Every structure is written in C-alpha cells, then in structure tokens.
Amino acid sequence: MIKSFTTEAANTVYHQPIMLRESLEGLAIKPDGIYVDTTFGGGGHSRAILNHLTTGKLFVFDQDADAAAIAATINHPAFTFIQANARFLQRFLAFHQIQQIDGLLADLGVSSHQIDTAERGFSTRLAGPLDMRMDQSGNLTASQIINSFTGEQLTHILRIYGELHAAPKITKVLLAARTKQPINTTQALKDIVLPFSPPRQHAKFLAQVFQALRIEVNDELGALQAWLAQSKQLLKPGGRLVVISYHSLEDRLVKRFIKTGNFEGDLQKDLYGNPLQPFVPIANKVIVPSEEELAANPRARSAKLRVGERTSWSDERLY
Ligand SMILES: C[S@@+](CC[C@H](N)C(=O)[O-])C[C@H]1O[C@@H](n2cnc3c(N)ncnc32)[C@H](O)[C@@H]1O
C-alpha cells in the first residue's frame, strides 16, 4: 500500500501529469464552476484544477484503491473523491445532487504507479502476476483471460485491442502452452509470445500484447463510451470536454464523439442540412505534448489531447 505517501511525494513519485497546461487551457476553468476528473491517478491534474477554483467544486473518480489512498491526503473544501469506475458517472454525481457540470477531464489509461508496481502485472519489464486490474476488487484478471477464454476470444482481443497481425498464431501457441500449465506470470507470457515478435521490435510488440489484455481486463473502451455518452447530458452549453488518450482505439472514439456526438462518427443533420452537433471541437488539430515535455517525460510520447465544447443542441429536440 502507498498510504504513507505525502501529497507532494505522491505527485512526483506516483505519476507525472501529462499536458497539464494544455488540459487546463482546454477546460477554460471558471472559478465558481463544477468540474469532474474521471481519472485521478496521482492527482496531478486534479490539484491544478483545485488551484483555479474559488466557490467551484471538483468531483473526482478513480477505481484504484492506491489512487484513493492518495486522494485521502487532499484536504480541500471543493474536493470530492469517488472510488468507482467512471462508467457510473451520472449515478454518482446525482447522488451528490449534481445534474450539470462545466467541464470534464479524463487522462485515460494507467498511471506510472500502476505500471511500476510489479505485483499489479501491467509492466512488460517487471516480473509479476498476470493481474492488470485497475480496480483491485474486479473479478477478471489477465491470467483468467489467457487461461480460460476461447481461441476465438483471444484472437479477437489480440487483433482488435493489440492491433497484432500475428493474433491467430499467438493464440495457437497460448492454447497449446496452457494445456501443459496455467500461464500466470508476466514472464511466462513473454516467453511464450516473444518468438512472434518482429525482430528488433520486442518492446513495441510486448506493449501491444499487454495493452490488449489490459483493455479487456478493465473493459476500457466500454467504460470510455459509457461515461462519454453521459457527459453529453451532464455538460452545460459552453461546458468543456477534455480527453487525453494513449492509443488509436481510444482516440478514434473520442474524436468521433467530439465531432458527431456518437461513436460511429455519423453526423446527423436537420431537414435543412444543418449539422446537429452536441459538441464542437475546440482545436481543429489534435494536441500533442511539446518537445520539452517529451524530453522531460518520455511516457507522454503517445498522448493525444482533444477538446470539445458542448453546444446548446440536445437530442431531445428530435422528439
Ligand atoms: C493516466 S492515470 C491519471 C493520472 C492523473 N491525471 C495524474 O495527473 O496523476 C489514469 C488513472 O485513471 C484510472 N482510471 C482509468 N480508467 C478509469 C475509469 N473508467 N474509471 C475510474 N478510474 C479510471 C486509473 O486507475 C488510473 O489511476
């Protein structure tokens, strides 16, 4: 457990916030506004938002008990931490009598703390159990997926979430290996799959395999779509949606949602051909970390930030 971290230590050791300035600019914080951070992690973004609030409020989610321990060190009248999956965003906010918000920030994926804690099983470098749960009380682990899912399911996960061309071949070897003994450690998984890695690309290949499993364990794309859809109802006209994503599957969903209000990227139009957009993108191009940030923090390298502003258009007007 990391309960002994001080607030300051937590900020440097736990996770270095990515595109902090750009995130704050995207949120365009009103000091009296109501804000949500769906991915607290080490709280770097949350603390910066709090610094901009006077009478405003910040509601923060994280499903990880370690993040909850860090959040417990923040003593600020505007701050409310909710240890839950953000897929239940609207339900928890309703519990706190919040129906409308001015801005929502999400910094997707895993924190440095989660990656660097060997026993969480997220790291391709460290020896640990094949766990990969962001919520330590969750039912599904990576080893359960590898040892019990069908070949078809495994191929789907590796191909779609890992974008691995060799998915069927990797599945075949996993199925054969698990009949001999269960695959329960990061090292065992690496030993089995590495022969399928393109030469000189082992790190990238392993990252793809681990990413695929992590996405399935945590239903990351399902959760993302669930809370994004709810954000449409929660954000006031003029409210800001700011999302930092780390792989193309997430970024595609965010991009389409901000452009069209749905995940298919299907822009609806009224009888006169005017677009019916719940959001307008704030920057035309995706925002990426500066050279300085990349030099200081290589973990920022795949980050993409998108900002949408809620319009006054609402689906209900269609009916
Ligand atoms: C990249 S870190 C966030 C780092 C944070 N912005 C900071 O500056 O420290 C992502 C965090 O979000 C949490 N998380 C990811 N998806 C979540 C979800 N759907 N619901 C709740 N927490 C989630 C993870 O457990 C992790 O702690």
The ligand as a Gaussian input file, in Angstrom:
#p B3LYP/6-31G(d) Opt

LIG

0 1
 C       -3.119000       8.103000     -16.537000
 S       -3.700000       7.926000     -14.906000
 C       -4.244000       9.549000     -14.487000
 C       -3.145000      10.412000     -13.987000
 C       -3.586000      11.732000     -13.427000
 N       -4.132000      12.598000     -14.436000
 C       -2.446000      12.438000     -12.721000
 O       -2.094000      13.549000     -13.097000
 O       -1.899000      11.858000     -11.779000
 C       -5.231000       7.104000     -15.119000
 C       -5.937000       6.749000     -13.823000
 O       -7.308000       6.612000     -14.131000
 C       -7.847000       5.471000     -13.547000
 N       -8.904000       5.027000     -14.448000
 C       -8.796000       4.665000     -15.739000
 N       -9.993000       4.387000     -16.251000
 C      -10.898000       4.611000     -15.264000
 C      -12.320000       4.506000     -15.171000
 N      -13.059000       4.112000     -16.211000
 N      -12.903000       4.799000     -14.002000
 C      -12.172000       5.186000     -12.928000
 N      -10.832000       5.281000     -12.951000
 C      -10.206000       5.007000     -14.102000
 C       -6.688000       4.509000     -13.391000
 O       -6.895000       3.657000     -12.289000
 C       -5.515000       5.455000     -13.174000
 O       -5.275000       5.678000     -11.800000

